[in-house]
Amino acid sequence: MLNNIGLPGLLLIAVVVLVLFGRGKVSSLMGEVGKGITAFKKGVKDGAEEYDRAAEDAKKPIGQSPAEDAARAQAQTNEAMRDVTPHGTDRS
């Protein structure tokens, strides 16, 4: 059904859309489509970087004892809490 549209058919569709919606609406719609594509690409890139970081973390050797692993996890937790705790307030 859609295999034989061709260039003349696409041009006719573009002209009809332009007449129905006007140049301003079509222009703003294309701008929004462009922003969506940019956001999608950024999300894919961020996801790939996060995946790569997780893969690198998985390759790191595990500590020799569970106590060392627990101490490292506690240190990471404390560091994360320092990052989110507002400065100048008491955490107790």
C-alpha positions, 0 to 999 in steps of 0.5 A, a space after each residue: 500500500 505505502 510502497 508506491 508513494 514516491 516523490 510526487 506523493 510525498 510532495 503532495 502530502 507536504 503541500 497539503 499539511 502545509 496548507 492545513 496547518 500553516 507554516 508557523 505550526 509546521 515549523 514549531 512542530 519540527 522544532 519540537 521533533 528535533 528537541 525530542 530526537 536530541 533528548 533521545 540521543 542524549 538518553 541513549 548516550 547516558 545509558 550507554 555510559 552508565 552501562 559501561 561504568 557498571 561493567 567496569 565496576 563488575 570487573 573490579 576484584 572483590 575484597 578478600 573478606 566480607 568484612 572488607 567488603 562491608 567496610 568499603 560499602 559503608 564508606 561508599 554510603 557515608 560518601 553518598 550521604 555527604 553528597 546529599 546532606 545540606 551543609 551547615 545542618 546537623 544530621 543527628 
